């Protein structure tokens, strides 16, 4: 009995010794501006949520922003529906405000806040952050700020140390995590812009607590200032470093400015240019994250004095509306929407990979030589190569992985679309060779499905020359085949209107690679035929020629049939009457 009472007393003692810890957070009671990315509109709980929490072992950066929500644990929250009287937002004017919150960290390291799920464990040492957002599913228009104090090392016994979750059962202080001590903005800006993170703001007040940033990097071609739309239809204007023809709002309702470096050049603001043609003359160089052709019929980018467009995202990210909510783009791109044709005649430059996206048509024409050195991939829609200069229109490697590469020249005797080192990787989609005569580097097949090489030129020659590709790996294609269609050459012998070469000898492809190529209905012959390679490096369909004995045997059988028919006919005539 005595032992039983001792055990009960020990349990009671342990229960009494378990502690909780109060955490205070927010701006404190200092009043300053809490604004959105436009620099004018207050971020209040009516539209925004203010949360204190951690990401566990996950470290949030601009480069993993799409994964933040999945790793976030809410310790406390201030929102319009917040029923906790200890959490308050103070609104003093159109932009000035303050907010304070208080939460109890239980001895088991869970949160006592009604805004927490009650089960998340906040381990001692986890870095705490304040996240301000209007929408956790980040889009081009989402407004976010994420900040913390990240001074190195644990600091349970000081008031201005890093915001790290304390051990509730042993800490002896009440942490106060106010914005004035914050030293890191992962996104947005804080403390009079002394600390600036990722994202974009249009205007910034000189004094502020917090400014949320947008994730989108759009600059919108706009010729009519802050009036809605762009008034671009039917016009010709110049894009350079001084002309203020760019809006930072998609509908065109902000004052126009010069182009913002490393943003997405979007053509155009609003929707009033839909269905119209217009021209933009590119003078000088601009660094762009990407190009987005959304509104128009045919949009032409002419080459002006020293004109060039350099792809460089400068560590940022962007969005495309058709990719959906939460889909962040980190690769540079040229996006052309359905029903739109973009004809680029100026120089394209930069070391980044660039993807052709969107179901519209991108034409690279003109007589300039682009200096892109990253891979150009055709993911959707059509990339039409129609350069007219004496130098290659592009020199970089190309991948066809979902879209169509169409080679078409006004003068098919030229060879001016690709550099000799332009290697081509074919994954899926379509390659069309129109009236053209083009040389490339090697061909690599990584087909995910049977795909076509379409020799679609109608009236003249369609020729394409690849370097010896026998050393390239085609095994990634499995059993998928390269189907040559609309080929109009000389079967078995080559040298006709349509020609496909791999190197200049019979060793340009291996036997295994040749097995992957089939000619479909070549030169008006119905059927599917194997490919052979000639001593010149040209590949042609192999159509067996019947043996001479077979031919003569067929002639003999035909003669016997005719003789029999003649005799029967003669008998019938001899028995006829008038």
Secondary structure as GFF3:
##gff-version 3
##sequence-region A 1 578
A	DSSP	alpha_helix	2	17	.	.	.	ID=ss1
A	DSSP	beta_strand	21	26	.	.	.	ID=ss2
A	DSSP	beta_strand	32	35	.	.	.	ID=ss3
A	DSSP	beta_strand	49	54	.	.	.	ID=ss4
A	DSSP	three_ten_helix	62	67	.	.	.	ID=ss5
A	DSSP	alpha_helix	68	71	.	.	.	ID=ss6
A	DSSP	beta_strand	73	78	.	.	.	ID=ss7
A	DSSP	beta_strand	88	91	.	.	.	ID=ss8
A	DSSP	beta_strand	96	105	.	.	.	ID=ss9
A	DSSP	beta_strand	128	133	.	.	.	ID=ss10
A	DSSP	beta_strand	143	148	.	.	.	ID=ss11
A	DSSP	beta_strand	176	178	.	.	.	ID=ss12
A	DSSP	three_ten_helix	179	181	.	.	.	ID=ss13
A	DSSP	beta_strand	184	187	.	.	.	ID=ss14
A	DSSP	beta_strand	189	190	.	.	.	ID=ss15
A	DSSP	beta_strand	195	196	.	.	.	ID=ss16
A	DSSP	beta_strand	210	211	.	.	.	ID=ss17
A	DSSP	beta_strand	213	214	.	.	.	ID=ss18
A	DSSP	beta_strand	218	221	.	.	.	ID=ss19
A	DSSP	beta_strand	236	239	.	.	.	ID=ss20
A	DSSP	beta_strand	246	247	.	.	.	ID=ss21
A	DSSP	beta_strand	264	267	.	.	.	ID=ss22
A	DSSP	beta_strand	278	282	.	.	.	ID=ss23
A	DSSP	beta_strand	285	288	.	.	.	ID=ss24
A	DSSP	beta_strand	290	293	.	.	.	ID=ss25
A	DSSP	beta_strand	298	303	.	.	.	ID=ss26
A	DSSP	beta_strand	308	311	.	.	.	ID=ss27
A	DSSP	three_ten_helix	321	323	.	.	.	ID=ss28
A	DSSP	beta_strand	332	336	.	.	.	ID=ss29
A	DSSP	beta_strand	341	344	.	.	.	ID=ss30
A	DSSP	beta_strand	347	349	.	.	.	ID=ss31
A	DSSP	beta_strand	354	357	.	.	.	ID=ss32
A	DSSP	beta_strand	361	364	.	.	.	ID=ss33
A	DSSP	beta_strand	376	378	.	.	.	ID=ss34
A	DSSP	beta_strand	382	385	.	.	.	ID=ss35
A	DSSP	beta_strand	398	407	.	.	.	ID=ss36
A	DSSP	beta_strand	424	433	.	.	.	ID=ss37
A	DSSP	beta_strand	436	439	.	.	.	ID=ss38
A	DSSP	beta_strand	443	445	.	.	.	ID=ss39
A	DSSP	beta_strand	451	455	.	.	.	ID=ss40
A	DSSP	beta_strand	462	466	.	.	.	ID=ss41
A	DSSP	three_ten_helix	475	477	.	.	.	ID=ss42
A	DSSP	beta_strand	482	485	.	.	.	ID=ss43
A	DSSP	beta_strand	498	502	.	.	.	ID=ss44
A	DSSP	alpha_helix	511	514	.	.	.	ID=ss45
A	DSSP	beta_strand	517	520	.	.	.	ID=ss46
A	DSSP	three_ten_helix	522	524	.	.	.	ID=ss47
A	DSSP	beta_strand	528	533	.	.	.	ID=ss48
A	DSSP	beta_strand	539	541	.	.	.	ID=ss49
A	DSSP	alpha_helix	548	574	.	.	.	ID=ss50
###
